[in-house]
Amino acid sequence: MKYCFFALAGLFLLNVSCTMKKSSGSSQSESEVKLITLDPGHFHAALVQKTSYPGVSRDVYVYSPGGADLEEHLKKIEGYNTRPGDPTDWNGIVYTGADFLDRMLAEKKGNVMVTAGNNGKKTAYIRQTLSAGINVLADKPMAINTPDFEQLKECFRIAEQKGLLLYDIMTERFEITTMLQKEFSRLPALYGEQQKGTPEDPGIVKESVHHFFKTVSGKPLIRPAWFFDVNQQGEGVVDVTTHLVDLVQWECFPEQSIDYRTDIELLDASHWTTALSAAQFREATGLETYPDYLKQAVSNDTLYVYANGDIYYKIRGVNAKVSVIWNYTYPEGGGDTHYSIMKGSNAHLIIEQGKEQNYKPALFIKAIRPDTEAFEKELQNALKTVAAKYPGIDLKKTEKDKWEVLVPASYHNGHEAHFGQVTENFLKYLKEGSLPAWEIPNMIAKYYVTTKALELAKSKSKSN
């Protein structure tokens, strides 16, 4: 076995066998939350620790098989500990070895396990961790296929039986334009009724564009090679779409329980590949060659990844479409982008994040009612209502029937900060002893949509 410790002074790697112990000067109490990070392979695991939290121990127990994924994780944590402004003070107590999972389950050094990494292993990790009596905060997706979905339902049953919390990290609920889109849609005098739409013209649409090569915390992101293997990472239609399906439920039916057996009707789904050259793969991973498990997806030295997909479905009669696209990298000045439209009988609420918006998300309100003057009065009333909750927001008319919602810069705290906000929410629920009643059925409904859509998309590919 091998343990190592890292703290503010730097990384201290101990390559000798020793016994796990607390670092000197660390004060802990039984009421403290103590984090475990299991097999970190995705940068989201580190982003949970980009900030500190009251009542959470500075000691974090990390269990890993070792290797490049772990090294990248520890580098990010060390960067947060040593940054000039508002540094964190995490003390990583790291165990590496082939028996890392068994060791974690046996030692139970913490009461909250954080998992963000190889999605092919994640559902099983979650089930075993809950069975051992440890709460779980999981990066999405918690299930990447139908067998995982069935296992995930069992995970929630285990959590209920043991009085534990299982929660996934839905960062997009904390993006300010999405929050405001939801707020304005809750005002019937402005928005009207949610339109059901049709499969060809859905009542709600959410589209996300992501990139394989990008920067995180100011540095180029090195992806593990397994990230490009759909059997380990999952296809795009079960990965990023998790956020989009979640937002459809969260915005259209806030704090309402969705039953996937009666409230969801899957209509259509498709998937397609993104091509990466050998040079692009090297740049994104730092590897000179494709590993064996990827070679079946390689043709003429080009890697083809099923990273893209569309899902068309009905949720309580409302036609919804979610779509994800992965490109290699973004244009200069750009980044990952989000598009969304919610269609009410009086107004459409539209989030755009293209070149015209300098790749920053912006919310627009478009009048559908013919009486624009009357609509503008309702819009001003709506602004007062929403501004009472979000002081400083304003409106700017951009077209005869369209207004942009002006949002102070202080609300745009960035995607990375949202991980801390989700974690703070989870810690509040942990203290209260339960999640809101609607969260569990809605997580189950969300993963039903994504995993069933993958089944449908694959069946269509085989028949073509």
Buried (B, 14 or more C-beta within 10 A) or exposed (E): BBBBBBBEEEBEEEEEEEEBEBBEEEEEEEEBBBBBBBBBBBBBBBBBBBBBBEEBBBBBBBBBBBEBBBEBBBBBBBBBBEEEEEEBEBBBBBBBBEBBBEBBBEBBBBBBBBBBBBBBBBBEBBBBBBBBEBBBBBBBBBBBBBEBBEBBBBBBEBBEEEEBBBBBBBBBBBBBBBBBBBBBBEBEEBBBEBBBBEEEEBBBBBBBBBBBBBEBBEEEBBBBBBBBBBBBBBBBBBBBBBBBBBBBBBBBBEEBBBEBEEBBEBBBBBBBBBEBEBEBBBBBBBBEEBEEEBEEBBEEEBBBBBBBBBBBBBBBEBBBBBBBBBBBBBEEEBBBBBBBBBBBEBBBBBBBBBEEBEBBBBBBBBBBBEEEEEBBEBBEEBBEBBBEEBEEBEBEEEEEBBBBBEBEEEBEBEBBBBBBBBBBBBBEBBEEEEBEEBBBBBBBBBBBBBBBBBBBBBEEEEEE
